[in-house]
Amino acid sequence: MDSLLRLLMGPWTTQILWVLSSQGPLRFGVLKREVTGVSSKVLTDRLRMLEAASVIYRDYKPTVPPAVTYGLTTRGEELHQVLDTLNEISLRWDKEEQAARADEDAASPSAAA
């Protein structure tokens, strides 16, 4: 389990996997737009690492310009349920935090004034 968690803990890794899991295979430019804030260099590094771990595949077509598409391998697809569960937890926690902030704002003395 340790090696899998180390793989997933890398910067942007879970976001890249989530986008590919939820949207299917994507070209590099689309993937970069969907993973908001990641640099091209970091995205390239993460994709190479995930490809080396056989979690994603890279499909290269020698067109002009070259068409490179990334998608999940069978190994990567195994993470789909885990990513869905993490997304559900994340959304629930966000909703709980928003409700707690709203309660704090309503209870603050400045809100009563």
N, C-alpha and C positions, 0 to 999 in steps of 0.2 A: 504494500500500500504506500510505503514511503516514496518509492520512485514515481508512482503515479501522481501523488500529491505534489511532489517537487516539480513535475512536468506542468501541472495545472497552475501552480502558484506563480509562474513567471509573469512578468508584466504584460498585460493585455491578452494573455492566453485564453482565459475563460470567456472574455468578451468576443474574441475571434471565433472560438468554438460555438458560442451561443448564436452568433450571427449565422454561421454556416449551418448550424443545426436547425435554426428556425426558418431560414430563407433558402436553403439548398445551395448548390454550387454557384459561386460568384467569380466574376473576373476581378483582377487585382484592384482596379480603380473603384469599382462598386464596393468591394470589401473595405477599402480605405475610407470611403465616404460613410459607410455604415458603422465603422469602429471609430467614432468621433474622437478626435484628438491624438490619434496615433500617428507617428511620423512614418514616412515610407521606409526608412532604414529599419526602424523597430519592427514594423509589420513584416518586412522581408525576413528579418532575423527570426521572428516568431514562427512564420510560415515554414521556413527551412527546418527549424527545430521540430515542429510538429510533423513535417513530412518525414524527417529522419526517424521519428518515433512511430511511423506508420499510422498516425492518427488522421492525417489528411493526405489527399493526393494532389498532384499538380499536373494539369493537362495542358501541354504546350502545343500550339498549332502555329507553324511557320508562315503566318500571313503577314501582310504589311498594313498596320503595325502588328507585331506578334500578338496572338490571342492566348493569354494564360488564364486558366480557370482553376479555382481551388474548391475542393469539396471534401466531405468526410468519407473516410474509408469505413469498412465494416467495424474496425476497432473504434473509430471516432463515433460511429452511430451508437455504439454501446453506451456512450456518455449522454445520449439524448435524454433519458429519463432522469439522470442525476442533474443535468442542467435545467430541466423543467422544474424539478423539485426546488433547486436553489432559486430559480426565478419566483416561484410561488412564495417561498419564505421571504425573499427580498421585498416583494410587493406587500405582503402582510406586515412586515416590520415597518416599511415606509408608511403604511396607512396608520399603524399604531403610533408611530412617532408624530405624525401630523395631528392625530387626535389628541395626543398628550400636549403638544404645543398649543393647540386651540384651547384646551382646558386651562393651561397655564395663563394664556392671554386673557381668557374670560375671568380668571380669578385675580388677576393683577389689579392693584389699586388704581392704576392709570386707566384701566378699561372701564372702571365704575364711574370715573369722572366725566 
